[in-house]
Amino acid sequence: MALITGAASSQAVLWAKSPGVLAGRPFFDAIFAQVNCQVSWLLPEGSKLVPVAKVAEVRGPAHCLLLGERVALNMLARCSGVASAAAAAVETARGTGWAGHVAGTRKTTPGFRLVEKYGLLVGGAASHRYDLGGLVMVKDNHVVAAGGVEKAVRGARQAADFSLKVEVECSSLPEAAEAAEAGADLVLLDNFRPEELHPTAAALKARFPNVGVEASGGITLDSLPQFCGPHIDVISLGMLTQAAPALDFSLKLFAEGATPVPYAHCS
């Protein structure tokens, strides 16, 4: 690469070519620091991007700029895409008057969880648990393996002690009540239709007002308003990380004294 481009100091501009939320500046900085380049940001983290937006300037040897270019752009596009999806979900939920937590899930890209969880936070959503150590979640397979909801919850409660909350995935009101009775802090009502979810949550809260209720399972941006309700504390959406489209960024080198442009012109 250095044989083609040379090692002389060069400069480039980072352009945003699609609308969304800017997220991922620390990772972008770290990538270019690895190849001895310096980044000067023109927009703060969390900025709403209106294309075509001049986002940052990057300086360093030309071959180093090109070495870091694709990795940095891929990361920024992914992180900003997740942040944009999270911001859209939060805005949709708030539009209904609901004040609970919009959250992501652990359904993240292998090796990219930190970037995607960070994107959720920049977009205004909760990241949910980062890993298995952030919350004791008793799922359906745990219940089967333990021999029932009560046994599973009591075992989890004992292991968690006072330092971690325990959440239990439930498929019915009786299961949810059993989990709450056994000491669960939160109940996950998974794959409930809205017309089933809200009466179930209301009945559970009537008996156990201090137990948190999370709704999840196949919820999309379009269907999200149907799941917002006074007895729902958290709504988690796997699509925030699984289906978020990447934002379009480009890094364009320009000659000393030239005017930076977002698109290459060929003659």
QUISUL-V434435 format. One record per residue. N is the residue number from 1. SS is DSSP state (a for helix, b for strand, c for the rest). PHI is phi as a letter, one per 40 degrees, with the letter a starting at -180 (NA if undefined). PSI is psi in whole degrees, -180 to 180 (NA if undefined). Layout:
BEGIN
n=N ss=SS phi=PHI psi=PSI
n=N ss=SS phi=PHI psi=PSI
END
This chain:
BEGIN
n=1 ss=c phi=NA psi=-43
n=2 ss=a phi=c psi=-32
n=3 ss=a phi=c psi=-30
n=4 ss=a phi=c psi=-46
n=5 ss=a phi=c psi=-23
n=6 ss=c phi=g psi=169
n=7 ss=c phi=b psi=8
n=8 ss=c phi=c psi=151
n=9 ss=b phi=c psi=137
n=10 ss=b phi=b psi=176
n=11 ss=b phi=a psi=152
n=12 ss=b phi=a psi=158
n=13 ss=b phi=b psi=135
n=14 ss=b phi=c psi=123
n=15 ss=b phi=b psi=140
n=16 ss=b phi=c psi=124
n=17 ss=c phi=b psi=8
n=18 ss=c phi=a psi=154
n=19 ss=c phi=c psi=156
n=20 ss=b phi=i psi=-157
n=21 ss=b phi=b psi=129
n=22 ss=c phi=c psi=126
n=23 ss=c phi=a psi=140
n=24 ss=c phi=h psi=13
n=25 ss=a phi=d psi=-45
n=26 ss=a phi=c psi=-37
n=27 ss=a phi=c psi=-40
n=28 ss=a phi=d psi=-46
n=29 ss=a phi=d psi=-45
n=30 ss=a phi=c psi=-39
n=31 ss=a phi=c psi=-47
n=32 ss=a phi=c psi=-27
n=33 ss=a phi=c psi=-33
n=34 ss=a phi=c psi=-24
n=35 ss=c phi=b psi=26
n=36 ss=c phi=g psi=42
n=37 ss=c phi=b psi=154
n=38 ss=b phi=b psi=137
n=39 ss=b phi=b psi=131
n=40 ss=b phi=b psi=115
n=41 ss=b phi=c psi=141
n=42 ss=c phi=b psi=-14
n=43 ss=c phi=b psi=142
n=44 ss=c phi=c psi=159
n=45 ss=c phi=d psi=138
n=46 ss=c phi=g psi=2
n=47 ss=c phi=c psi=145
n=48 ss=b phi=c psi=122
n=49 ss=b phi=c psi=129
n=50 ss=c phi=b psi=114
n=51 ss=c phi=c psi=149
n=52 ss=c phi=c psi=125
n=53 ss=b phi=b psi=135
n=54 ss=b phi=c psi=115
n=55 ss=b phi=b psi=-41
n=56 ss=b phi=a psi=165
n=57 ss=b phi=b psi=140
n=58 ss=b phi=b psi=133
n=59 ss=b phi=b psi=145
n=60 ss=b phi=i psi=179
n=61 ss=b phi=d psi=141
n=62 ss=a phi=d psi=-44
n=63 ss=a phi=c psi=-27
n=64 ss=a phi=c psi=-39
n=65 ss=a phi=d psi=-44
n=66 ss=a phi=c psi=-30
n=67 ss=a phi=c psi=-40
n=68 ss=a phi=c psi=-13
n=69 ss=a phi=d psi=-59
n=70 ss=a phi=c psi=-41
n=71 ss=a phi=c psi=-45
n=72 ss=a phi=c psi=-42
n=73 ss=a phi=c psi=-41
n=74 ss=a phi=d psi=-45
n=75 ss=a phi=c psi=-47
n=76 ss=a phi=c psi=-39
n=77 ss=a phi=c psi=-41
n=78 ss=a phi=c psi=-48
n=79 ss=a phi=c psi=-43
n=80 ss=a phi=c psi=-33
n=81 ss=a phi=c psi=-43
n=82 ss=a phi=c psi=-44
n=83 ss=a phi=c psi=-39
n=84 ss=a phi=c psi=-42
n=85 ss=a phi=c psi=-41
n=86 ss=a phi=c psi=-44
n=87 ss=a phi=c psi=-39
n=88 ss=a phi=c psi=-40
n=89 ss=a phi=c psi=-43
n=90 ss=a phi=c psi=-43
n=91 ss=a phi=c psi=-41
n=92 ss=a phi=c psi=-46
n=93 ss=a phi=c psi=-43
n=94 ss=a phi=c psi=-28
n=95 ss=c phi=c psi=-19
n=96 ss=c phi=c psi=-8
n=97 ss=c phi=g psi=0
n=98 ss=c phi=c psi=138
n=99 ss=c phi=b psi=14
n=100 ss=c phi=c psi=-168
n=101 ss=b phi=c psi=125
n=102 ss=b phi=c psi=129
n=103 ss=b phi=b psi=157
n=104 ss=c phi=c psi=-164
n=105 ss=c phi=b psi=-173
n=106 ss=c phi=c psi=10
n=107 ss=c phi=c psi=75
n=108 ss=c phi=b psi=166
n=109 ss=c phi=c psi=128
n=110 ss=c phi=d psi=129
n=111 ss=c phi=g psi=-5
n=112 ss=c phi=b psi=13
n=113 ss=a phi=c psi=-43
n=114 ss=a phi=d psi=-44
n=115 ss=a phi=c psi=-45
n=116 ss=a phi=c psi=-38
n=117 ss=a phi=c psi=-38
n=118 ss=a phi=c psi=-42
n=119 ss=a phi=d psi=-39
n=120 ss=a phi=d psi=-45
n=121 ss=a phi=c psi=-42
n=122 ss=a phi=c psi=-35
n=123 ss=c phi=c psi=-4
n=124 ss=c phi=g psi=3
n=125 ss=c phi=c psi=165
n=126 ss=b phi=c psi=145
n=127 ss=c phi=c psi=-13
n=128 ss=c phi=g psi=-162
n=129 ss=c phi=c psi=141
n=130 ss=c phi=c psi=-39
n=131 ss=c phi=a psi=-172
n=132 ss=c phi=c psi=-19
n=133 ss=c phi=c psi=-4
n=134 ss=c phi=c psi=-19
n=135 ss=c phi=a psi=139
n=136 ss=b phi=c psi=108
n=137 ss=b phi=b psi=118
n=138 ss=b phi=c psi=111
n=139 ss=c phi=b psi=178
n=140 ss=a phi=d psi=-39
n=141 ss=a phi=c psi=-34
n=142 ss=a phi=c psi=-41
n=143 ss=a phi=c psi=-45
n=144 ss=a phi=c psi=-47
n=145 ss=a phi=c psi=-34
n=146 ss=a phi=c psi=-18
n=147 ss=c phi=g psi=25
n=148 ss=c phi=h psi=163
n=149 ss=a phi=c psi=-49
n=150 ss=a phi=c psi=-46
n=151 ss=a phi=c psi=-42
n=152 ss=a phi=c psi=-43
n=153 ss=a phi=c psi=-43
n=154 ss=a phi=c psi=-38
n=155 ss=a phi=c psi=-42
n=156 ss=a phi=c psi=-41
n=157 ss=a phi=c psi=-40
n=158 ss=a phi=c psi=-41
n=159 ss=a phi=c psi=-37
n=160 ss=a phi=c psi=-28
n=161 ss=c phi=f psi=-138
n=162 ss=c phi=c psi=-9
n=163 ss=c phi=c psi=-18
n=164 ss=c phi=b psi=147
n=165 ss=c phi=c psi=156
n=166 ss=b phi=b psi=127
n=167 ss=b phi=b psi=143
n=168 ss=b phi=b psi=128
n=169 ss=b phi=c psi=128
n=170 ss=b phi=b psi=150
n=171 ss=c phi=b psi=3
n=172 ss=c phi=a psi=166
n=173 ss=a phi=c psi=-44
n=174 ss=a phi=d psi=-41
n=175 ss=a phi=c psi=-44
n=176 ss=a phi=c psi=-42
n=177 ss=a phi=c psi=-39
n=178 ss=a phi=c psi=-41
n=179 ss=a phi=c psi=-44
n=180 ss=a phi=c psi=-42
n=181 ss=a phi=c psi=-34
n=182 ss=a phi=c psi=-8
n=183 ss=c phi=h psi=13
n=184 ss=c phi=c psi=142
n=185 ss=c phi=c psi=-34
n=186 ss=b phi=b psi=152
n=187 ss=b phi=b psi=130
n=188 ss=b phi=c psi=113
n=189 ss=b phi=c psi=101
n=190 ss=b phi=c psi=133
n=191 ss=c phi=g psi=32
n=192 ss=c phi=c psi=140
n=193 ss=c phi=c psi=152
n=194 ss=a phi=d psi=-39
n=195 ss=a phi=c psi=-18
n=196 ss=a phi=c psi=-35
n=197 ss=a phi=c psi=-52
n=198 ss=a phi=c psi=-43
n=199 ss=a phi=c psi=-37
n=200 ss=a phi=c psi=-46
n=201 ss=a phi=c psi=-40
n=202 ss=a phi=c psi=-43
n=203 ss=a phi=c psi=-39
n=204 ss=a phi=c psi=-43
n=205 ss=a phi=c psi=-31
n=206 ss=a phi=c psi=-36
n=207 ss=a phi=c psi=-36
n=208 ss=c phi=b psi=76
n=209 ss=c phi=c psi=-21
n=210 ss=c phi=c psi=-2
n=211 ss=c phi=c psi=128
n=212 ss=b phi=c psi=148
n=213 ss=b phi=b psi=125
n=214 ss=b phi=b psi=137
n=215 ss=b phi=b psi=138
n=216 ss=b phi=a psi=171
n=217 ss=c phi=h psi=94
n=218 ss=c phi=g psi=19
n=219 ss=c phi=c psi=132
n=220 ss=c phi=b psi=174
n=221 ss=c phi=c psi=-37
n=222 ss=c phi=c psi=-39
n=223 ss=c phi=c psi=-11
n=224 ss=a phi=d psi=-46
n=225 ss=a phi=d psi=-29
n=226 ss=a phi=c psi=-21
n=227 ss=a phi=c psi=-8
n=228 ss=c phi=c psi=128
n=229 ss=c phi=a psi=166
n=230 ss=c phi=c psi=-18
n=231 ss=c phi=b psi=7
n=232 ss=c phi=b psi=125
n=233 ss=c phi=c psi=-33
n=234 ss=b phi=b psi=138
n=235 ss=b phi=b psi=119
n=236 ss=b phi=b psi=139
n=237 ss=c phi=b psi=115
n=238 ss=c phi=c psi=-26
n=239 ss=a phi=c psi=-18
n=240 ss=a phi=c psi=-30
n=241 ss=a phi=b psi=-27
n=242 ss=a phi=c psi=-29
n=243 ss=c phi=b psi=10
n=244 ss=c phi=c psi=124
n=245 ss=c phi=c psi=142
n=246 ss=c phi=c psi=145
n=247 ss=c phi=c psi=157
n=248 ss=c phi=c psi=113
n=249 ss=b phi=b psi=154
n=250 ss=b phi=a psi=152
n=251 ss=b phi=b psi=116
n=252 ss=b phi=b psi=120
n=253 ss=b phi=c psi=149
n=254 ss=b phi=a psi=149
n=255 ss=c phi=c psi=154
n=256 ss=c phi=d psi=127
n=257 ss=c phi=g psi=-10
n=258 ss=c phi=c psi=160
n=259 ss=c phi=c psi=123
n=260 ss=c phi=c psi=138
n=261 ss=c phi=b psi=147
n=262 ss=c phi=c psi=-17
n=263 ss=c phi=b psi=141
n=264 ss=c phi=c psi=141
n=265 ss=c phi=b psi=128
n=266 ss=c phi=b psi=140
n=267 ss=c phi=b psi=NA
END
